[in-house]
Amino acid sequence: MSEVNGGPRIGGWTRFVTARPRLSLLVALVITALAVFAGSGVGDRMGSGGWEDPAASSTYATKALEREFPASQPNLLLLVDAGDRGVDDPAVAAEAERLTERLSAEKGVVGVGSYWQTRTPALRAEKGDEALIAARIVGEEKEAGETLERIAPEFRGTQGLLEVSVGGPVAVRHDIQTIIQEDLLRAELIALPVTLVLLVMVFGSAVAALLPLGVGIVAILGTNAVLRGITEITDVSVFAQNLTTALGLGLAVDYALFIVRRFREELADGAEVRDAVGTTLRTAGRTVLFSALTVAVSLAAMMVFPQYFLRSFAYAGIAVVLLAAAAALILLPAALMLLGHRINSLDLRGLFTRVRKRSAPGDATADGSRPGAAKAGEAGRGWGRAAALVMRRAPLFAVGTATALVLLGLPFLGVKFGTADDRQLPTSAESRVVQEDIRSGFSGSPGGGLEVLGEGGATSAEYADYRDRVAGLPDVLRVDGPVVSGDHAYFTVLPRGEAVGPEAQRLVRELRAEPAAFDTSVTGTAAVLVDSKDAIADRLPLAAGIIVLVTLLLVFLLTGSVLIPIQAVALNALSLTAMFGAVVWVFQDGNLSGLLGFTSTGDIETTLPVLMFCVAFGLSMDYGVFLISRIKEEYDRGGDHERSVIFGLQRTGGLITAAAVILAVVMVAIGASRVTNTKMLGLGIALAVVMDAMVVRSLLVPAVMKLTGRATWWAPGPLRRFHDRFGVSEGEARPEAVTDGAAGAGASDGPDGSVSGAGERDKARV
């Protein structure tokens, strides 16, 4: 190891980070304050849609119909309850007519029509006590939402003889956006203090516990500012804010745990503060950088999809990952420079345990903590013993664990894809109440049909011929129209079965294949769903290819092995099976719906599995990189494959588990949302994270690495030379064998599987 003035040489990055730590933190404080200002109100600028493909024919038809026939695309419904009088009572009709005229006079509202004007049976409840007034609020999501906020209070509630409720797609979107923002604030208020308590229990020191929270807050606020800027350019989904909070806290905890843990190890081994920071950055710092890149790549893959719902998560995810890594690699080392040995101050674990064992003031325990960390060595040895047990029975654990994960994922084979609707809202939401009344009390599925747009002009006979042929299709219940305006016309086609059921989706393809004397395009809820599924299916191989190829490359650069990257991808994918199986079993099939407080629609929103895969795969790689890097560091030092695997689990098992539990707590707080899609996202990823950390990393990884043996580290000559030139790892090899350091590490090379040697504390070469 190169020496300067008797101490380890500090690299350029370390000098940059630690030269002026107070100035670095001051600049960070100023930037964070500016981010608070820049990101304020970001939620109000976000949309609650984004599931449609903007280039699809259904999107084109929707915009054309909105332009040419505003009344054909109502997005605002006023549910008028006439009570015992009935909707045909003359006094009720007169009051309803006045209400319709008032709505027609509102700015931004077009295509107003009502049962009392048209006498259309589909707009009248079967019992005769309710009827609908339909209209369209024009403009993009934000503009339409502002119009709704302005006019809804004027029409909601008692209106003379009538009781009026506000519903329709624009009201559903507005309620989703409002509830998500309220739930997100509640989740943050829950997650932050719980996370702090868990961090205190993990670190022992309140000072050390506050550092991950600081990193997370910087990442979250910075990402909000980034998203605020992106909303000036393109649409961003309000759901992305949930990912910002979850990943901001989760990854901040991961990275800070890893860095602070290594820093404390170096201090406990007698290093000076500056040297400890330098070694930490050269080892754990590089692992954090690689981890951040793998997570960012997984999230960036969503950019290939056209739906802005998915792209929004890429925007938020990339920003929060990079900002969390930047804060961990720049601000955290600066804070460590200033704190030094005070990182172990304010031991609060006595608040959570009846008996608190104190270390002597000058002693250091195995994990580098000083007061209150007496059990750290025992925990490390426990993970070492568990790893040794798994490796002694490797075939049993490998086959058994893999089989169990596959079985848990089997329900996903029966997945049915659908589209989000009002039923993801709580039952008390006004817009859902309106839609439920329409579904149960009105015939003809108002708003649930398909619209066929005809362009280019045609004769009455040609329109009539087309209508008759469409009416003869097996999945058609009724055809209304055409409504003609110049060279444009449209037909309303009501499908048999549910509005987005298999019959309706099949009918979309039948209508598109039906020949006509004019150009046709089809829209409606089922058409949007069909186009969304097609867009995802077309681009899914590209997204998966990006994730797999870049992950393989990054893990190879970290390890120099051909087999480890393949293992990492395969085991990470396997770790997600339980999540996907649970999503179908719970949210599609409705199991536990009463306990979790949601209504099952019998399907899963099309984009959610893609989103959950990208997020959960990235987080799994995050933990995988932490474990692999420590195994690789020890293998480079001693060349003993099995001992390196045991050492890696011993040193990172508790760390990964603690990080996973904290991230799961954050995701469960997000999953407590009253919106079903957010609930599914939060609880699903929480399950995936826990399964990955406690099952895959603890059982499957050591078992598989035992079976592959020393071949785990093999690479052909050209790739080995490529890695020698371009690859990096957490620690570089040293020629001497691992020396005995049991006294410092609190471990021994014995039948319990723990690893002797304080090699983990040896500083990496520069």
Disulfide bonds with the S-S distance in Angstrom:
none
